[in-house]
Amino acid sequence: MSANERREDILWILTTRGKEIARQLAHELGVTERTIRNDITLLTATYPIETIRGNGGGIKLQDGYNPNSFRLSREQEAAIIQAEDKVEEPHRKTLQNMLIAYRSPANYERR
């Protein structure tokens, strides 16, 4: 995985989870916490990322910011859900990630 791919993964994780700690990001991405801190420093030049120290702290995107402002229509979501049953891994996981990243908040209760 390249550094740019890792940084895209960090953004995706922060977007989908809301907040994460550096130790967990390092573990998931197979790098050191120092590498994650360096990535966060670089990402903050472009994205509104906040770091919170102490108990309950972590790394998060500023409230209200979503780099994936594009949202799926109900018809697009239905097509992805239907396609999930017809594809094999890793494509099924990719479709699930698309739903997580681009699902409209109004459609969350549908699944």
C-alpha positions in Angstrom: 0.0 0.0 0.0 1.4 3.4 -0.9 1.4 6.4 1.4 -1.4 8.0 -0.6 -3.6 4.9 -0.5 -3.0 4.7 3.3 -4.0 8.4 3.7 -7.2 7.7 1.7 -7.9 4.8 4.0 -7.5 7.0 7.0 -10.0 9.5 5.6 -12.4 6.8 4.8 -12.1 5.3 8.3 -12.6 8.8 9.9 -15.6 9.4 7.6 -17.3 6.1 8.4 -16.5 5.8 12.1 -16.5 9.4 13.2 -13.4 9.1 15.4 -10.5 6.7 15.9 -7.3 6.5 17.9 -3.8 6.4 16.3 -3.0 3.0 17.8 -6.0 1.4 16.1 -5.3 3.1 12.8 -1.6 1.9 12.9 -2.7 -1.6 13.7 -5.3 -1.8 10.9 -3.0 -0.2 8.3 0.1 -2.1 9.3 2.3 0.9 10.2 3.6 2.6 13.3 1.8 5.2 15.3 4.5 7.6 14.3 3.6 7.0 10.6 -0.1 7.7 11.4 0.8 10.9 13.2 2.9 12.0 10.2 0.0 11.1 7.9 -2.4 13.1 10.0 -0.1 16.1 10.0 0.0 16.0 6.2 -3.8 15.5 5.9 -4.6 18.5 8.1 -3.1 20.7 5.5 -6.0 19.8 3.2 -8.8 18.4 5.4 -10.3 19.7 8.6 -9.0 17.0 10.9 -9.0 17.5 14.7 -6.9 15.6 17.2 -8.1 15.4 20.8 -5.7 14.4 23.6 -6.5 12.5 26.7 -9.0 10.0 27.8 -11.8 9.8 25.2 -9.6 11.6 22.7 -8.7 10.5 19.2 -8.6 11.7 15.6 -11.7 13.0 13.8 -13.0 15.1 11.0 -14.6 18.4 12.1 -18.3 18.1 12.8 -20.4 18.6 9.7 -17.5 17.9 7.2 -17.9 14.9 4.9 -15.5 14.5 2.0 -18.1 12.2 0.4 -20.8 14.7 0.0 -22.1 12.7 -3.0 -25.1 10.6 -1.8 -26.7 7.6 -3.5 -30.4 7.8 -4.5 -32.7 5.0 -3.2 -32.6 3.4 -6.6 -28.8 3.4 -6.6 -28.7 1.9 -3.2 -31.2 -0.8 -4.2 -29.1 -1.7 -7.2 -25.9 -2.0 -5.0 -27.8 -4.1 -2.4 -29.1 -6.4 -5.2 -25.6 -6.7 -6.8 -24.0 -7.6 -3.4 -25.6 -11.1 -3.6 -24.3 -11.7 -7.1 -20.6 -10.9 -6.7 -17.7 -12.6 -4.9 -15.3 -11.2 -2.4 -13.5 -8.7 -2.5 -16.1 -7.0 -4.8 -18.9 -7.7 -2.2 -16.8 -5.8 0.4 -16.3 -2.9 -2.0 -20.0 -2.6 -2.6 -20.6 -2.7 1.2 -18.0 0.1 1.6 -19.7 2.1 -1.1 -23.0 1.9 0.8 -21.3 3.0 4.0 -19.5 5.9 2.4 -22.3 7.2 0.2 -25.6 6.2 1.8 -27.9 9.1 2.4 -28.6 9.6 6.1 -32.3 9.4 5.3 -31.9 5.9 4.0 -30.0 4.4 7.0 -33.1 2.7 8.5 -33.7 0.8 5.3 -31.2 -1.9 5.9 
